[in-house]
Amino acid sequence: MPEIVVENLYKRFGDVVAVDHISFTVRDGEFLTLLGPSGCGKSTTLFAIAGLDRPDSGLIRVGETNFFDSASGDFIVPEKRNCGMVFQSYALWPHMTVQENLAFPLRLRKVSKKAREQRIEEILRLVELGPQKDRYPHQISGGQQQRVALGRALVYSPTILLLDEPLSNLDAKLRERARSWLKRIQGQLGITTIYVTHDQMEALALSDRMAVMQAGRICQVGTPQEIYSSPAEPFVADFIGTSNFLRGDTVGAGDGGTIAVNLEGSDQCLRIKAGKTLAPGTPVLISIRPEKVQVIDPSSGAALPAGNYLEAEVVDRLYYGAYYRYRLKVDDIVVRVETEADLPTGTVWILLSSEGCAVFEADPTQDAAAEPSI
């Protein structure tokens, strides 16, 4: 399967810049997710690759073929791009059975009846809908309708697969199951795929790599593990999963990129690895995941290992079965913690691992992060 190359892609609608000179590559056979909030430009990017939106400038190349090139004027119409596309709405023909829906794109391509029947049987086995082939869309479940839409996109052997939030209409349990078979099918076919979603957990579960978008630009591209563990900027840390944000000013530097930070709203200090040199007095924003915050009950008598300790008060908690979610107060700072420990009310110590913290130079014009809700 070919790779997809997007270079310096730009698209505006009136005064609104929807896609702001973005570039990325989807490798041969890779599953890449465009992830971001509503209005960030992810669907516009997908539609540009499909040919449903014509960009203002840039390049889109699939394999050796330029789908769009503003420099040369190249633009291939959607029906000649051989893209398989699945929309959020599924867009099934209600008056056609499952196998008739699958047959429709093959008829348009004038595939012979014998070849058509063979290909439909192959796809029905792939999406596990053989017993439902004579049913109409209203006679099957939402998850099965979604599989028909995917099967219809795959039945004519597309060059690439484009998916625009295809699971968003499913309930939570069905959506989780659908992720598994979608990833299995994509891996089995080895088809180069771009998936659009605003659902973080979906992106983390499905993707080989993710491109996180905001306001028409790409903030970071990486594997799910890279983006979750090493966010490139505060927006990524905040949008992917949950993060605590602590503001402060650097007061000194040590060996190996270690910095000391006086916390805003507290008289306590942290020593953490910044990964780069920061001059004393630099405003910084420190993010740390709730599950990376270790809590120690002083009444347990346990010895405190070396590290960054902050004295905190337990404010409240919620029980989620596998873990508790706490809100703790460090002076005027609220910190969220997720742990299996059943903590007492009162004073505790929290340990912030230097390896679990990401440090960003703060924008002093931005408001401090709002108090997190539990």
FISEFI-59343 format. One line per 5 residues: number of its first residue (from 0); their letters; for each residue x, z, y of N, C-alpha, C. Coordinates in steps of 0.02 Angstrom, whole numbers, always signed. Atoms other than C-alpha are relative to their C-alpha. Example, Ala and Ser with C-alpha at 12.3 -4.5 7.8 and 13.67 -1.06 7.14 Angstrom:
0	as	+45:+0:-59:+615:+390:-225:+45:+0:+60  -42:-3:-59:+684:+357:-53:-39:+37:+55;
END
This chain:
0	mpeiv	+42:+0:-60:+0:+0:+0:+44:+0:+63  -42:+6:-59:+64:-38:+176:+0:+64:+42  +0:-54:-49:+114:+86:+310:-37:-23:+63  +34:+14:-63:+21:+99:+475:+44:+24:+56  -41:-17:-58:+120:+97:+637:-42:-5:+63;
5	venly	+33:+0:-65:+42:+146:+803:+53:+16:+52  -52:-10:-52:+153:+129:+957:-31:-4:+70  +17:-1:-72:+116:+180:+1136:-72:-21:+13  +70:+21:-4:-72:+161:+1111:-34:+34:+59  +33:-26:-61:-175:+180:+1270:-71:-29:+3;
10	krfgd	+70:+21:-7:-364:+174:+1295:-35:+46:+50  +39:-39:-47:-473:+228:+1439:-71:-27:+4  +70:+18:-12:-660:+227:+1470:-16:+21:+71  +11:-17:-70:-689:+216:+1657:+58:+42:+26  -51:-44:-27:-596:+362:+1735:+30:+47:-52;
15	vvavd	-21:-46:+52:-571:+451:+1569:+52:-33:-45  -52:+24:+46:-408:+425:+1473:-14:+31:-68  +18:-25:+66:-461:+439:+1291:+61:+6:-46  -62:+0:+40:-293:+397:+1210:+57:-15:+47  -51:+3:-53:-137:+424:+1314:+69:-16:-29;
20	hisft	-66:+24:+21:+10:+320:+1250:+27:+38:-61  -21:-37:+60:+20:+396:+1076:+35:-46:-49  -37:+37:+51:+137:+342:+936:+4:+43:-63  -10:-34:+65:+141:+388:+751:+2:-53:-55  -4:+44:+58:+172:+311:+580:-31:+35:-60;
25	vrdge	+28:-25:+63:+72:+335:+420:+37:-36:-56  -42:+30:+52:+185:+307:+272:-41:-31:-56  +32:+32:+58:+144:+201:+121:-29:+52:-47  +34:-45:+46:+15:+295:+17:-13:+70:+26  +6:-67:-28:+11:+444:+134:-72:+15:+23;
30	fltll	+64:-24:-26:-142:+547:+182:+17:+37:+64  -13:-30:-65:-126:+583:+369:-65:+17:+35  +60:-22:-36:-256:+682:+466:+13:+3:+74  +2:-9:-72:-292:+665:+651:-47:+59:+13  +37:-62:-7:-348:+840:+698:-1:+21:+73;
35	gpsgc	+4:-25:-68:-411:+908:+862:-72:+14:+19  +68:-16:-22:-562:+968:+961:-38:-63:+21  +41:+56:-23:-705:+855:+1015:+28:-27:+65  -23:+31:-61:-651:+731:+1147:+75:-8:+6  -73:+3:-4:-466:+735:+1104:+27:-70:-11;
40	gkstt	-22:+69:+10:-458:+549:+1059:+11:-21:-72  -15:+16:+70:-446:+557:+870:-44:-56:-27  +44:+53:+25:-600:+449:+832:+13:-65:+37  -17:+61:-37:-554:+326:+970:+61:-33:-31  -60:+27:+34:-384:+306:+886:-19:-34:-65;
45	lfaia	+22:+27:+64:-467:+278:+717:-38:-66:+10  +39:+60:-13:-589:+151:+789:+44:-57:+25  -47:+52:-23:-445:+59:+873:+35:-32:-60  -33:+26:+60:-358:+41:+704:-49:-43:-40  +51:+38:+36:-521:-20:+626:-21:-63:+38;
50	gldrp	+21:+58:-40:-547:-144:+769:-66:+9:+34  +65:-13:-30:-708:-63:+828:+6:+15:+75  -16:-8:-71:-627:-18:+996:+64:-39:+14  -61:+37:-18:-503:-131:+1083:+40:+42:+50  -41:-40:-46:-360:-30:+1162:+18:-40:+63;
55	dsgli	-24:+32:-61:-296:-67:+1337:+72:-25:-8  -70:+21:+10:-115:-75:+1281:+27:+35:-62  -32:-30:+57:+1:-35:+1138:+5:-48:-59  -10:+39:+61:+32:-94:+960:-31:+37:-59  +23:-26:+65:-57:-67:+793:+22:-51:-53;
60	rvget	-24:+44:+52:+32:-140:+642:-13:+31:-68  +12:-22:+69:-19:-126:+459:+42:-45:-45  -47:+41:+38:+119:-183:+343:+37:-47:+48  -33:+49:-43:+186:-343:+421:-49:-34:+48  +52:+33:-41:+23:-386:+511:-15:+40:+62;
65	nffds	+20:-32:-62:-9:-345:+693:-76:-4:+7  +72:-2:-12:-190:-289:+706:-14:-7:+75  +7:+3:-73:-166:-270:+894:+69:+5:+31  -63:-2:-37:-22:-306:+1011:-13:-24:+71  +15:+19:-69:-50:-303:+1198:+53:-46:+29;
70	asgdf	-54:+41:-26:+119:-385:+1229:-10:-74:-17  +9:+69:+22:+77:-542:+1129:-72:-24:+5  +70:+18:-3:-112:-537:+1147:-34:-2:-68  +29:+0:+67:-139:-517:+959:-59:+48:-5  +56:-45:+15:-309:-447:+908:-38:-30:-59;
75	ivpek	+37:+22:+60:-381:-463:+733:-68:+33:+1  +68:-28:-1:-570:-442:+725:-10:+46:-59  +8:-51:+52:-633:-296:+619:-11:-28:-70  +16:+25:+66:-701:-401:+476:+58:-34:-35  -59:+31:+31:-530:-480:+447:+58:+50:-11;
80	rncgm	-53:-50:+7:-432:-317:+443:+2:+31:-70  +4:-28:+68:-486:-268:+266:+12:+75:-2  -3:-73:-1:-503:-85:+312:-61:+28:-36  +56:-37:+27:-610:+30:+207:-16:+57:+47  +17:-52:-48:-706:+145:+323:-62:+38:-22;
85	vfqsy	+56:-43:+16:-821:+293:+292:-17:+39:+63  +22:-34:-61:-923:+362:+437:-32:+67:-17  +31:-65:+8:-994:+535:+463:-72:-6:-26  +71:+8:+17:-1172:+468:+440:-11:-33:-68  +1:+36:+64:-1130:+376:+275:-25:-71:+8;
90	alwph	+26:+67:-15:-1235:+227:+338:-17:-40:-63  +22:+35:+61:-1306:+185:+165:-64:-39:+15  +62:+37:-5:-1441:+54:+148:-54:+37:-39  +49:-42:+36:-1597:+158:+106:-42:-38:-50  +42:+40:+46:-1687:+13:+19:+40:-27:-59;
95	mtvqe	-43:+24:+55:-1540:-20:-99:+18:+58:-45  -24:-51:+47:-1492:+76:-256:+74:+12:+11  -71:-15:-4:-1320:+152:-277:+42:-62:-15  -41:+57:+18:-1252:-1:-366:-11:-59:+47  +13:+53:-49:-1336:-118:-241:+38:+12:+65;
100	nlafp	-41:-17:-58:-1251:-25:-98:+73:-19:-12  -69:+18:+16:-1085:-51:-187:+9:-75:-3  -5:+72:+8:-1123:-233:-219:-1:-36:+67  +11:+34:-64:-1164:-273:-37:+65:-29:+30  -61:+29:-30:-985:-290:+31:+32:-53:-45;
105	lrlrk	-28:+51:+44:-936:-391:-123:-38:-66:+7  +40:+60:-12:-1080:-513:-94:+23:-34:+65  -23:+29:-64:-1022:-536:+86:+65:-38:-9  -65:+33:+12:-851:-583:+18:-5:-53:-54  +14:+53:+49:-932:-704:-107:+37:+10:-66;
110	vskka	-30:-15:+65:-861:-615:-260:-49:-20:-54  +43:+24:+54:-928:-689:-422:-38:+58:-31  +42:-52:+29:-1065:-594:-513:+37:+40:-54  -36:-34:+53:-954:-555:-663:+53:+47:+29  -52:-42:-31:-810:-490:-555:-31:+57:+39;
115	reqri	+35:-51:-39:-934:-397:-448:-23:+57:-45  +24:-51:+46:-1011:-305:-595:+57:+42:-28  -57:-36:+27:-841:-260:-665:+28:+49:+52  -28:-43:-52:-780:-192:-499:-47:+59:+15  +48:-54:-13:-940:-91:-471:+5:+54:-55;
120	eeilr	-6:-48:+55:-922:-10:-643:+64:+41:+8  -63:-37:-11:-741:+37:-603:-9:+53:+54  +8:-47:-55:-791:+119:-439:-50:+54:-18  +48:-52:+22:-941:+209:-516:+35:+52:-43  -38:-48:+40:-821:+287:-641:+45:+42:+45;
125	lvelg	-47:-35:-45:-698:+331:-503:-35:+56:+39  +36:-50:-41:-829:+422:-397:-50:+40:-41  +40:-39:+48:-919:+489:-552:-75:-4:+17  +70:+10:-17:-1089:+413:-510:-35:-49:-48  +30:+46:+47:-1124:+307:-664:-73:+15:-16;
130	pqkdr	+70:-16:+16:-1286:+400:-712:-47:-10:+58  +43:+6:-59:-1351:+382:-534:-3:-71:+28  -9:+67:-29:-1319:+195:-513:-66:-34:+19  +64:+32:-15:-1504:+147:-513:-44:+41:+47  +38:-41:-47:-1559:+283:-392:+10:-24:+72;
135	yphqi	-5:+16:-71:-1593:+260:-207:+31:+60:+37  -33:-55:-36:-1502:+363:-74:-42:+63:+7  +41:-60:-9:-1650:+479:-47:-11:+38:-65  +9:-31:+65:-1650:+519:-233:+63:+36:-25  -62:-34:+19:-1472:+590:-237:+19:+50:+54;
140	sggqq	-20:-54:-47:-1388:+739:-154:+45:-27:+55  -44:+19:-54:-1288:+736:+6:+71:-14:-23  -67:+11:+26:-1126:+751:-90:+5:-65:-38  +1:+63:+36:-1174:+605:-201:-5:-59:+48  +3:+53:-51:-1221:+501:-48:+69:-11:+31;
145	qrval	-66:+6:-29:-1050:+538:+22:+46:-39:-47  -40:+37:+49:-971:+474:-139:-18:-73:-3  +20:+70:-3:-1074:+315:-129:+33:-34:+59  -32:+28:-60:-1009:+287:+48:+74:-12:-12  -71:+9:+15:-831:+313:-12:+10:-57:-49;
150	gralv	-5:+54:+49:-859:+199:-162:-10:-68:+31  +12:+63:-34:-929:+63:-50:+60:-22:+42  -59:+16:-40:-774:+74:+60:+59:-21:-44  -56:+15:+45:-660:+59:-93:-12:-60:-45  +17:+49:+52:-753:-71:-195:+33:-68:+11;
155	yspti	-30:+65:-13:-674:-222:-110:+76:+4:+8  -73:-10:+1:-496:-153:-128:+30:-8:+70  -26:+6:-69:-458:-121:+57:+75:+13:+3  -72:-10:-11:-281:-121:+125:+14:+73:+18  -7:-70:-21:-303:+50:+207:-69:+32:-1;
160	lllde	+63:-37:+0:-437:+186:+208:-4:+44:+63  +10:-37:-62:-507:+261:+369:-63:+43:-8  +54:-47:+13:-618:+416:+360:-15:+40:+64  +19:-33:-62:-713:+482:+512:-47:+59:-15  +37:-62:+15:-768:+662:+474:-52:-10:-54;
165	plsnl	+49:+18:+51:-850:+608:+310:-33:+60:-35  +28:-58:+36:-882:+786:+246:-40:+46:+45  +29:-47:-49:-957:+862:+403:-74:+14:-12  +71:-11:+12:-1138:+844:+343:-14:+40:-63  +9:-37:+63:-1109:+941:+182:+1:+75:+14;
170	daklr	-3:-73:-7:-1139:+1127:+160:+68:+25:-23  -68:-26:+8:-989:+1242:+144:+27:-6:-71  -24:+2:+69:-977:+1253:-47:+9:-72:-23  -5:+69:+20:-1010:+1068:-74:+59:-34:+35  -55:+28:-39:-885:+1025:+62:+67:+18:-33;
175	erars	-62:-21:+32:-751:+1126:-27:+13:-40:-64  -8:+40:+61:-783:+1034:-191:+18:-72:+17  -12:+69:-19:-785:+867:-101:+72:-11:+21  -71:+6:-19:-611:+900:-30:+43:-14:-62  -41:+6:+60:-543:+916:-206:-4:-70:-29;
180	wlkri	+4:+66:+31:-612:+753:-274:+22:-55:+47  -24:+50:-47:-574:+658:-114:+76:-6:-3  -73:+0:+4:-392:+709:-122:+23:-29:-67  -18:+27:+65:-388:+669:-308:-6:-76:-1  +11:+72:+0:-460:+495:-282:+53:-36:+43;
185	qgqlg	-49:+31:-43:-344:+456:-137:+68:-2:-34  -64:-2:+35:-193:+511:-238:+2:-47:-59  +4:+44:+57:-251:+414:-390:+8:-73:+20  -4:+70:-23:-269:+253:-291:+65:-14:+38  -61:+9:-40:-114:+283:-184:-12:-40:+63;
190	ittiy	+17:+40:-58:-204:+207:-35:+19:+36:+65  -18:-28:-65:-136:+237:+141:-63:+19:+38  +64:-26:-25:-267:+346:+225:+10:+38:+66  +5:-41:-61:-308:+413:+399:-67:+34:+0  +59:-42:+4:-433:+554:+404:-9:+35:+67;
195	vthdq	+14:-33:-63:-515:+619:+563:-45:+60:-11  +41:-60:+5:-582:+796:+576:+18:+49:+55  -15:-56:-44:-596:+947:+690:+7:+64:-40  -1:-59:+45:-597:+1065:+539:+71:+14:-22  -70:-17:+14:-429:+1152:+526:+13:+9:-75;
200	meala	-11:-14:+71:-451:+1212:+346:-2:-64:-41  +4:+65:+33:-501:+1037:+292:+66:-38:+7  -63:+35:-13:-346:+964:+372:+58:+31:-40  -54:-35:+36:-231:+1096:+296:-5:-15:-76  +9:+9:+72:-306:+1070:+121:+13:-72:-22;
205	lsdrm	-1:+69:+22:-308:+880:+118:+65:-38:+16  -50:+44:-31:-161:+816:+219:+68:+3:-34  -72:+1:+11:+12:+760:+172:+35:+18:+65  -22:-19:-67:+44:+767:+359:-60:+0:+46  +52:-5:-50:-61:+808:+511:+28:-19:+68;
210	avmqa	-16:+12:-70:-59:+746:+691:-52:+38:+41  +45:-41:-40:-134:+877:+807:-5:-31:+69  +12:+35:-63:-214:+800:+961:-35:+45:+50  +35:-33:-55:-270:+867:+1129:+2:-45:+61  +6:+39:-62:-333:+773:+1283:+35:-67:-4;
215	gricq	-26:+67:+7:-282:+604:+1216:+73:-6:-20  -71:+4:+19:-104:+649:+1167:+11:+36:-67  -19:-33:+62:-18:+703:+1007:+46:+58:+16  -40:-60:-13:+49:+881:+1017:+54:+10:-52  -48:-12:+54:+136:+888:+848:-21:-39:-61;
220	vgtpq	+10:+33:+65:+154:+789:+687:+44:+36:-51  -39:-34:+52:+208:+876:+527:-42:+14:-61  +38:-22:+59:+159:+941:+357:-44:+59:+20  +41:-59:-15:+22:+1073:+353:+42:+64:+5  -42:-60:-2:+155:+1204:+315:+41:+4:+64;
225	eiyss	-40:+1:-61:+264:+1150:+462:-42:+17:+61  +42:-10:-59:+121:+1148:+586:-27:+71:+2  +27:-68:+1:+49:+1315:+530:+55:+51:+13  -53:-50:-6:+215:+1407:+518:+44:-8:+62  -45:+13:-57:+310:+1324:+662:-35:-43:+51;
230	paepf	+35:+40:-50:+188:+1267:+796:+46:-19:+58  -44:+25:-52:+270:+1161:+931:-20:+24:+69  +23:-22:-66:+165:+1228:+1075:-59:+48:-10  +53:-50:+7:+36:+1365:+1109:-67:-28:-22  +65:+29:+21:-114:+1248:+1089:-3:-7:-76;
235	vadfi	-1:+9:+73:-61:+1208:+910:-7:+67:-35  +4:-67:+30:-36:+1392:+869:-70:+29:+5  +67:-27:-12:-207:+1432:+941:-53:-39:-38  +51:+42:+32:-304:+1285:+867:+3:+3:-76  -8:-1:+73:-233:+1293:+691:+0:+72:-23;
240	gtsnf	+4:-69:+22:-289:+1456:+611:-12:+47:+58  +8:-52:-51:-283:+1615:+715:+68:+27:+19  -64:-28:-23:-141:+1682:+821:-12:+55:+51  -5:-47:-55:-104:+1833:+927:+48:-29:+51  -45:+22:-53:-26:+1792:+1096:+19:+60:+42;
245	lrgdt	-28:-54:-39:+86:+1917:+1183:+42:-30:+56  -38:+25:-57:+151:+1883:+1358:+55:+50:+20  -53:-44:-22:+312:+1952:+1427:+54:-38:+38  -57:+29:-34:+476:+1921:+1517:+63:+18:-37  -63:-15:+33:+647:+1906:+1440:+43:+46:+44;
250	vgagd	-43:-47:-37:+768:+2045:+1488:+72:-4:-24  -68:+5:+25:+920:+1996:+1388:+2:-43:-62  -10:+42:+58:+992:+1891:+1249:+54:+29:-45  -50:-24:+48:+1088:+1931:+1091:+29:-58:-40  -30:+51:+42:+1175:+1837:+952:-54:-39:-37;
255	ggtia	+45:+40:+42:+1092:+1695:+856:-66:-17:+32  +62:+17:-34:+962:+1656:+989:-50:+56:+5  +45:-57:-5:+890:+1832:+988:-10:+18:+74  +15:-20:-68:+803:+1885:+1148:-39:+65:+0  +40:-60:-11:+730:+2048:+1213:-55:-17:+49;
260	vnleg	+57:+17:-42:+557:+2037:+1289:-38:+64:+18  +44:-53:-23:+466:+2165:+1395:-71:-26:+0  +68:+24:+7:+283:+2148:+1351:-42:+14:+63  +47:-9:-55:+155:+2122:+1488:-57:+43:-24  +54:-45:+20:+25:+2261:+1483:+23:+56:-44;
265	sdqcl	-27:-53:+42:+142:+2378:+1390:+70:+18:+25  -68:-19:-17:+302:+2476:+1417:+46:-8:-61  -40:+10:+60:+363:+2423:+1244:+35:-68:+2  -45:+59:-2:+496:+2292:+1207:+8:-28:-71  -12:+33:+63:+522:+2165:+1068:+67:-36:+1;
270	rikag	-60:+41:+8:+682:+2085:+1003:-16:-52:-54  +20:+53:+46:+647:+1917:+922:+46:-60:+7  -40:+61:-2:+731:+1751:+882:-39:-54:+37  +33:+52:-41:+688:+1619:+1012:+18:-70:-24  -21:+66:+22:+782:+1476:+931:+37:-39:+54;
275	ktlap	-37:+32:-55:+856:+1431:+1101:+16:+53:+52  -21:-47:-52:+938:+1514:+1250:-51:+2:+56  +46:-9:-56:+820:+1585:+1381:+31:+49:+48  -30:-43:-50:+882:+1659:+1543:-41:+63:+11  +39:-61:-16:+834:+1839:+1586:-50:-13:+55;
280	gtpvl	+53:+9:-49:+671:+1846:+1682:-45:-60:-15  +42:+57:+18:+598:+1693:+1593:-67:+24:-28  +65:-18:+29:+409:+1713:+1564:-8:-35:-68  +9:+28:+67:+372:+1687:+1379:-68:+19:-28  +62:-12:+38:+222:+1679:+1265:+21:+4:-73;
285	isirp	-18:-10:+71:+245:+1748:+1089:-64:-4:-41  +58:+4:+46:+124:+1698:+951:+21:+26:-68  -12:-24:+68:+110:+1782:+782:-67:+1:-36  +61:+3:+40:-19:+1757:+644:-22:+70:-20  +24:-67:+19:-130:+1907:+601:+27:+24:-68;
290	ekvqv	-23:-20:+66:-71:+1904:+420:+75:+14:-1  -72:-13:-5:+111:+1914:+478:+15:+67:+33  -10:-65:-31:+84:+2080:+566:-7:+54:-55  +1:-52:+51:+130:+2224:+450:-20:+66:+33  +25:-64:-27:+39:+2390:+477:+25:+57:-44;
295	idpss	-25:-58:+36:+114:+2558:+428:-37:+62:+24  +36:-63:-16:+13:+2719:+421:+51:+56:+6  -51:-54:-8:+123:+2860:+492:-11:+58:-48  +14:-56:+44:+35:+2986:+381:+23:-12:-72  -22:+15:+68:+98:+2897:+225:+70:+27:-15;
300	gaalp	-68:-25:+9:+274:+2964:+254:+50:-53:-20  -45:+54:+20:+348:+2793:+215:+54:-9:+53  -55:+13:-46:+518:+2757:+290:-11:-67:+35  +10:+62:-38:+515:+2625:+426:+62:-44:-7  -57:+46:+2:+625:+2474:+390:+18:-24:+70;
305	agnyl	-22:+24:-66:+723:+2396:+532:-46:-56:+24  +42:+53:-26:+623:+2285:+647:-33:+20:+65  +38:-10:-61:+506:+2273:+795:-62:+42:-13  +58:-44:+10:+386:+2420:+797:-37:+12:+66  +42:-16:-57:+242:+2445:+916:-51:+52:-22;
310	eaevv	+50:-50:+15:+132:+2598:+921:-69:-27:+20  +65:+30:-12:-52:+2548:+909:-56:+47:-22  +60:-37:+19:-227:+2620:+896:-49:-48:-35  +50:+40:+35:-355:+2554:+770:-65:+3:+40  +62:+4:-40:-506:+2494:+871:-60:-9:-46;
315	drlyy	+54:+12:+48:-619:+2423:+735:+23:-46:-55  -20:+41:+57:-619:+2326:+573:-62:-32:-31  +51:+33:+40:-720:+2206:+466:+29:-10:-70  -22:+7:+69:-712:+2195:+276:-20:-69:-25  +12:+68:+23:-696:+2019:+203:+11:-8:-75;
320	gayyr	-9:+4:+72:-678:+2060:+19:+73:+1:-20  -71:+4:+19:-498:+2003:-9:+45:+35:+51  -41:-31:-51:-438:+2081:+154:-45:+32:+53  +33:-27:-59:-484:+2182:+308:+26:-36:+61  -22:+25:-65:-478:+2112:+484:-8:+56:+51;
325	yrlkv	+0:-55:-48:-430:+2242:+614:+13:-26:+71  -23:+7:-69:-418:+2247:+802:+36:+64:+18  -42:-56:-20:-279:+2359:+863:+17:-6:+74  -20:+1:-71:-233:+2408:+1041:+70:+27:+7  -68:-21:-19:-53:+2416:+1098:-1:+7:+76;
330	ddivv	+11:-11:-71:-74:+2495:+1269:-60:-43:+22  +55:+42:-23:-178:+2360:+1358:-6:-65:-40  -1:+62:+38:-144:+2225:+1227:-41:+9:-64  +39:-1:+62:-265:+2185:+1085:+35:-46:-51  -34:+37:+53:-185:+2127:+921:-46:-2:-61;
335	rvete	+38:+8:+62:-278:+2057:+771:+46:+4:-60  -39:-9:+61:-216:+2102:+598:-44:-14:-60  +35:+10:+63:-268:+2042:+425:+44:+29:-55  -38:-34:+51:-213:+2152:+280:-47:+26:-55  +40:-30:+54:-272:+2218:+112:-6:+75:+8;
340	adlpt	-3:-72:-7:-235:+2395:+170:-64:+28:+33  +57:-36:-28:-381:+2513:+204:+28:+54:+47  -35:-43:-48:-315:+2594:+363:-46:+54:+28  +39:-53:-32:-372:+2760:+437:-8:-15:+75  +5:+5:-72:-434:+2771:+615:+57:+40:+31;
345	gtvwi	-53:-37:-33:-307:+2831:+741:+61:-43:+11  -62:+33:-18:-126:+2788:+775:+35:-28:-61  -39:+32:+53:-26:+2667:+667:+60:-33:+34  -55:+40:-23:+136:+2571:+681:-11:-72:-24  +1:+70:+23:+138:+2381:+677:+70:-29:+7;
350	llsse	-65:+32:+4:+291:+2282:+629:-9:-75:+11  +2:+72:-15:+312:+2108:+705:+66:-31:-24  -60:+32:+27:+433:+2009:+599:+24:-54:+47  -28:+51:-44:+550:+1904:+704:-11:-70:-28  +9:+66:+32:+533:+1762:+578:-72:-23:+5;
355	gcavf	+71:+18:-4:+343:+1767:+596:-23:-17:+70  +18:+12:-70:+347:+1745:+786:+23:-69:+23  -20:+61:-35:+348:+1583:+884:+4:+16:+74  -11:-16:-70:+415:+1592:+1062:-4:-64:+41  +8:+57:-45:+362:+1474:+1201:+13:+24:+72;
360	eadpt	-4:-14:-71:+408:+1468:+1383:-70:-3:+30  +68:-6:-24:+250:+1523:+1472:-10:-39:+64  +20:+31:-63:+160:+1427:+1607:-32:+55:+43  +26:-56:-40:+134:+1559:+1743:-66:-15:+34  +64:+17:-32:-15:+1462:+1813:-59:+8:-47;
365	qdaaa	+54:-8:+48:-113:+1484:+1652:-22:+72:-6  +25:-68:+11:-225:+1633:+1623:+27:+26:-66  -19:-30:+63:-170:+1755:+1491:-55:-10:-51  +49:+10:+53:-255:+1734:+1324:-55:+53:+4  +55:-47:-2:-427:+1812:+1321:+5:+49:-57;
370	epsi	-2:-51:+53:-450:+1970:+1220:-31:-28:-62  +27:+29:+60:-473:+1914:+1041:-60:+38:-26  +58:-32:+32:-637:+1946:+954:+16:+11:-73  -14:-13:+71:-637:+2019:+780:-42:-46:-43;
END
